[in-house]
Amino acid sequence: MLGLQNEREWAAFCAKVLLAPTLAKDPRFDTNSKRSAARAELRTLIIETFTSLTAEQVIARLEDAQIANAQVNDMHAVWAHPQLRARNRWREVDTPAGRVPALLPPGSWEDGAPRMDPVPALGAHTDAILTALGYSPERIGELRTAEAL
């Protein structure tokens, strides 16, 4: 995903990221409304440049152009993120399949850590929920017999 905030960023993007400074004044793209109208063509030009670059190279170019950016981590990068490790944000919780890592919810707690209860098995709370909704034990039994639960 890519979005530029203003004409300064557009000019910097063309010059320092795409390495095509003349593109900033190209009549097809010289205003935001024209860029939106020619989105498919512009997308093709951007992809042509980005295809030969690594994510790190794109980020370096965006940084050089002073364009705000952030990389979206895949799950492996989230799990290995040094900030989460340094802040001791990982715990383990029990599940029917064994213990798994779990990320603490955001925030801080003055009265101790938040509850990190075991993950319930499928259907573990069905009867309690249906009872709270007003279903009788007989009706819950009927739903089970009909394989609706």
N, C-alpha and C positions, 0 to 999 in steps of 0.2 A: 504494500500500500504506500502510496506516495502522495503528498499534498504540499504545495508551496503556498506561503501566506501572502506574498506581495510581489510587486515587480522587482524589488531588489533581489529577492530570493530567486526569482525566475532568471534574472540576468546572471547571478552567481551560479545557479544550477547549470545553465548552458555553458558558461565559461569554464567552471572548475570541476563539474561532475561529468557532463557529457563531452567536455573538451571541444565544444562547438559554439564559440562565442557569438558567431553571426546568427545563430538560430534565435537568439533573443529578439532580434529585430526582423526576423522573417515575417512577412505579412500574414502568413497562415496562423502565426502564434503570438503576435505582438500585443495582444490583450488577453485578459483572462477569459472573456466570453469567446474569443476565437479559439483559444486552447481547448475550452470545453467542447466547442462545436467540432473541432478536429481531434477529439480525444483518441480515436482509433489510430490515426496516423501518427500522433505524438507518442502513443504507447509503443508503436512499432519502433520508432527511433530510440526510445529509452531502452527497450528490450535489446535492441542491437548493441547498444553500448554495454549494458549490464551483463549480457551473456558471457562476455569475455572476462568479467571481473569476479573476484571472490566477494563475499559479504563484507569482509574486513576492508577490502579496497574501496568498495562503495561507501562504507562508513567513513573511511579516511578522507575521501573526496568531499563528502557532505560536511565533515568537520572543517576541512580547509575552506569550504564555501560559507562557513558559519550558518549552516542550515540545521535547525534542531532535528534530531533523529533518535531513534531507539531501535534496537534489534529485538525481534520477538524470538524468545527462546523456544526450542523444541523441548519435549518433556525431559530428555536426558540432561539438557543444559539447566533446566529448572532444578532437577534433583541434585545436580553437582554444583549449583551456584555457591560461590564462596561466601557471599553475604549471609545466606541462610545457614550455612555451616557455622560461620563465625558467631552468629547470634543465637546459636543453639536452638533453632526453630523446629527441628525434627524430633518426633517421638515415634514410638511403635504402639500400635493398637492390635488387639486380637480380632480375628475374623473367623468364620467357620472354616476357612481354608488355611489358617495359621496367622502368624504375626506379620504385619505389613507396616512400612513407614507411613507416617501421617504428619502433615504440616500443621503446626499450631495455628489457630485462627489469629488474624491480625489484632494488634492492641497489646496492652500491657496490663498486668494484674497485680494490684497491691496486696490482695488477700490470698495469694497463692496462684498456682497455674490453673488454667481452665480444665474442665473435665474432658477427658479423652476416653470415653467409654468404648467398649468393644462394639464392633459393627454387628448388628443383629443378623441372624440367619433370615433368609427369605421366608416371609410369613410369620415370623416370631411374634409380631404384635397384632396380627390380624384379628384375633378374637377380642382383644382388649379394645381395639379401635372400633370394630363393629358394635360391640356392646355399648361403648360410649356414644355411638350414633343412634342407639335405641333398638338395635337388632336383638331379638331374643335368642337364647341358646338353641332353641328348636329351629329358628330360621337360619342361623349360621350353619347348623347341621344340614339343613336342606340345601343350602348353597354349596356345601362341601360335597354332598351326594351328587349334585348336578354338575360337579367339577367346575363351578364358577369361581372357586377359590383355589 
